[in-house]
Amino acid sequence: MFPEYRELITQLKSENAHFSALFQRHNDLDQEIQNMEDGIKPSSGAAIEVLKKEKLHLKDKLYGLLRAADPNGHGKSNGS
């Protein structure tokens, strides 16, 4: 997720408790969804969709935090 922000992600995970918690929740949801899709954990398609929406919402939040914290302006429009 967001390879252009790999270093910044590492930095924020250690320096920003809110970012770290969101990142961990995103990873937990990813694993839970995978377990459901693989049949390891019983679920319905609707339950998986709810978790996928939550995961996408977290990804959007994480991206916003990364853009706000990025000193190099990765992912920002250059105005052209």
Phi, psi and omega in degrees: 000124177054063182300333179290346180249017186309310182293318180294322177300312179302316180296311183293326178299328181269337186253342187234105184299322180295312178301314181301317180294318177297317180297317180295317179298319177300314180294320178297317178297319179303314180293318180297317178298315180299317179297321178293314181294329179275356180080009179288324179239125181296143180193170173253163176300324180295320179296320179296318180297321178298315180293322178296323178294318177297317180298318179295320178299317178296320180298319177298318178297315180299317180298318178299317178295321179295314180298319181293328184267354186281111180287342183264353178074022176305139176078356179271148178293142179263008176088002179255000000 
